[in-house]
Amino acid sequence: MPDHFDPAPITRHLRAMYSSRLLIAAVHHIPVFEALANGPLSIAELSQQLNLSERPANVLFPALCAMNMLTYNQAGQLMITELGRYLTQSHESNLIGYVGLEKEDAGVIEMALRLRNDGPLETPDGISYIKEGEGPSPMDDPGLSRKFTLGLAGRARHLSPIVAAKMTQRSGHLLDVACGTGLYTYEWLRNNPTSTATLFDRPAVLDVAGELLEEFGQSGKPDAQSVQERVTFLPGDMLTDDLPKADILLAASLFHDWPTPTCQLLAKRFAGALRAGGELWAHDAFLNDSLDGPLAVTDYSAQLFWGTKGRCYSRAEYRRWFIEAGLEPTKKAIATEMDYGLICARKPD
């Protein structure tokens, strides 16, 4: 047995359910293939014809490309592949009827509704764990917060040592925004024994992170006990509250919960919290810059579309936000595991 194993297949199988709903919806509820049957269209033209706004279009079309149902021509227009032709009425042996056996599935019908409306009609009932407008955050509920944060703990336990080892190793102060379990910071502090950190999140989330810090201190890992003395917990709202100054800011699985304008706002706020020469690190699952895959990430994007206000984004999209915020993105793309990776941007001196 290997000493280390990437459990990505588990999350891929989990998330594939959402892409299946996208495919069935695209055949029977939102006629993507019939819209392209007469020839290629630009993303804007196809979105307009199907009455899809930006976020649903950038969830649905990359997924269909990753499935090899659609592709781009040299002019950058979307077109049907030979495989995708089997989902058009003009193909003699099409599989439209076969796919249609699942078209009345409740999840498929709901996915089609969310694509048309850029989310559920009853937003508070359909958005998981994300603050809605000026109202309270769902993560202020102690029971819900504990359930969600502990649900993420297994993934964080696996990824956090890998992420910590691939980030900058330096002395300074790290700000972990929307820290969740806090495990990424705990592992980074263990590797950087002269550094300190602030964990920033909703109060109920920080309660769970505090319990996990005590558990981490008793883990027996080298230098784990010293980590407890170097962590500060700061409750707040990252969208409105002042952020403390830091040399490194970690945004792990954060931007993907939000629509593009909010991501742009967050990038500017995070840049403002960095000291000169500081670094913003984002850990997430990234689409190809061409927005045509990879399949594991388009599956994840469909899951995020279902349960948050966001989706998966490409590295190019992140870097545009960082440049707009006055940061200097590096070109390096660092893979971690479970289909995630790291990118970094630096604040000029």
Residue, then its C-alpha position, 0 to 999 in steps of 0.5 A: m500500500p502507498d504511504h500517500f494517496d490522492p482521494a480525488p476519485i471520491t469527490r469526482h464521483l460525488r460531484a458528477m451527479y450535478s454535471s449529469r443534471l446539467l447534461i439532461a437539462a441541456v438536452h430537454h429543458i434548455p435546448v443547447f444542442e438544437a440552438l447550435a444545430n445550424g452552426p456555431l455561435s459565440i458564447a454571448e449569442l448562445s447565452q442570449q438565445l437561451n436566455l442565460s446570464e453570465r454565471p449559468a452560462n459559464v457553468l453549463f458551457p464549460a461542462l459540456c465542453a469538458m464532456n466533449m459534447l461542445t468545443y470551440n472553433q478557431a473563431g472562439q465560437l461554440m460548436i457541437t462535436e461529433l459526439g454531441r451530434y447524437l443529442t440533436q434531432s437531425h442525427e438518425s440514431n440520436l439518444i435524445g429519447y434515452v436521455g429523456l428517460e431522466k428528464e423528469d427527475a426532480g434534481v434535473i428540473e431544479m437544475a434547469l430552473r436554477l440555470r434559467n434564474d441564476g439560482p433558486l427562486e427562493t434564494p435563502d432556501g437554496i443557497s447553502y452557508i452563504k450570507e444573503g444581502e444584509g441579512p445574517s449569515p447562515m454560518d451564525d447558526p451554531g448547529l449549521s456552522r458545526k455541521f458544515t465546518l466539521g464536514l470539511a474537516g476531513r478534506a482539510r486534514h488531507l490537504s492542509p499539510i500539502v498546501a502549507a508545504k507549497m506556500t511561501q515559508r517565511s516569518g511574518h503574520l498570516l491572515d486566514v480569511a473565512c478560515g473554516t477549520g483553521l487547519y491550513t493555518y495550523e499546518w503553515l504555522r507548524n512549518n514557520p515557527t516564528s510566524t503568527a496568524t489571525l483566523f477571521d470568520r463568523p463567531a460560530v465557525l471560530d468556535v469549531a476552529g478553536e476546538l480543532l486547534e486544541e485537537f491539533g495541539q495534542s496531535g503529536k506532530p512536531d511543533a504542534q503545541s507551539v501553534q496554539e500560542r501563535v493564533t488569534f481568533l477574530p470574528g467578523d464579516m469579510l465583506t464589510d469589516d476591517l481586516p487586520k494587516a498581514d504579510i500573507l493572506l490565505a483565501a482557501s476555497l473562498f472565491h468560488d462561493w461568490p459571483t464575479p463582482t463580489c470576487q473583485l471586491l474581495a480581491k481589493r479588500f484583501a490587497g488592502a490588508l496586505r503590507a508592502g511585499g505581502e502575498l495573497w495565496a488562493h487555494d481552489a479548483f481552477l477551470n482551464d483558462s479556455l473555459d473548457g474543462p477539466l471535467a473534475v472542475t466543471d463537475y465541482s463548478a456545477q455543485l457550487f452553482w447548485g449550493t452557493k452564489g459562485r462557481c469555479y473560475s479560471r486562473a486567468e479570471y483570478r489574475r485579472w481580479f488581482i491585477e485590478a486590485g493592484l497586485e502582481p500575480t505570479k505565472k506559476a500554477i501549483a498543484t496540490e491534490m483532490d483537483y485543487g491548486l494554488i496561485c499567488a499574487r504579490k503586493p508591490d513594495 
